[in-house]
Amino acid sequence: MKSQDKRPDNCISVSETAQRLGVCVETVRRWIKSGKIKARKVGTRYFIPLSEIEERVSTPSGRVPGGMSGQISEQSAKDEIIAALREQNRVLQERIKELEADKAYLQERILTLERLLESMAPKALPKPPLRERIKRLFKRAK
């Protein structure tokens, strides 16, 4: 056995942790990555101290009575997801309000600029040639 593959004292592997907590291995890895569970890395493997696992379960034996550990952890994961989605919903609703206020301001600004353009357009356009102006004068006189 290589020295990097040795298990630290009072630690268990990721798969054993997942089995004890009633969650999948990927969940345990996600918890390690996010810092919810402290782990030691030995070589390419992670090992979780037993004290960390004992904090996560309700009985000293490391198991929730009646085989309910999967349901409890699944429910807590659902609760976490619901809380995160509610927070995300609140943030998005605030952003919608901000965008609606921006929209109202920009619509008013467009109307103001259109009015300004209408008032300035006749002044900005070049006058027609003298010949055209004279023709118009005589056409009106008829």
N, C-alpha and C positions, 0 to 999 in steps of 0.2 A: 504494500500500500504506500502510495506517495505521501510525502509530508503535507502537501497541499490538500489532499483528500481526507485528512483526519478530521473527525468531528470534534468541535470544542466541547469541553465539559458542560453538562447541564443544558445542552442545546439539542434541538431536533431539526430535521430537514424541512424544507418547504412543503413537500408532499405530506409528511407526517403532521405538520401543523394544520394543513388544509383538512386532513382527515379528522383531526381532533376537534377542530372548530366547525366542521360541517360545511365548509365552503370549498370552492374549487381552487386549484393550485394558482390559477391566474389571479384570483382575488387576493390571495396571500402575497403574490409578487407585486400587485398593484399597491397593497398596503405598505409593503416594504419601500417601494419607490416613493410613495407619498409621505412616508415617515410615520404612519399610524402604528406600525410595528417596528421595533428596533431589531436589527439583524446583524450578524457578523458574516463577512464575506471571507471564505477560505478558498483560495484559488478562483474557480468560476462558480462555486456554489455558495448559497446563503444558508445560514443556520440561525434559528430563532431560539433565544434563551427561554427556558421553561417558565421563568417568571413572567415573560410577556404573554404567554399563552394562558397562564393562570389568571391574569388580569382580564382576559377576554371572556372567560367562562364563569358561570355562576356557582359551580361546586368545586371543592378542592380536588376531586378526582380528575378534573379536566374535561368532564362530559356533563352536558345538561341532561337531567333525568328524562327518561322516556323517549330517548332518541329524537328530541325536538330541536337539537342544535341547528340543524339545517334550516328549519322553519324560522327559528328566531333570528339567525343571521341573515336569512333571506328577507325577512320582514324589515330588519334594520337597514339592509341595503336598499330596499324599496323606499323606506322612509327618507334615507339620505338623498336618493334620486328625486323624490317628490320635493324635498326642501330645496334642492339645487334648482329644480325646474321652476319652483315658485319664485325664487330669487331672480332667476334669469327672466321670468315673465315680468316681474316688477321693474327690472332695469329696462327691458324692451318697451314697456308702457311709458316710462319716463322719456325714453328716446323718441317715441312716437309724438308725445306732447311737444318736445323740443322741435321736431321736424315740422309739425303742424304750425307752430309759431313762426318758424322760418318761412314756411310756404306762404302764410298770410302776409308777412313782410315783403317777400319777393313779388307777390302778385300786386300789391300796392305800388311797389317800386316800378314794376313793368307799366302799370297804368300811367304813372307820373311821367315816365320816359316817353311813352307813346304820345301823350298830350304835348310834351315839349317838342317832340319830333314833328308833329302836325303843325305846331305854331312856327317852327323854324324852317320847315321845308320850303315854303314859298320864297323866303328870303335867301336861302342857300342855293336854289336852282338858278342857273344863268338865265338872263333875259333872252327872249327870242330875238333873232336878228331884226333890224330896223324894218326891213321889207315886210316881214311877217306882222309886225305891230301895225304898220300902216294898213295892210290888208284887213286886219281885224277892225280897225277904226271905221273903215268904209263899209264893212259888212254890217256893223251895228247901226250905222246911220240909215240904212235902208228901211 
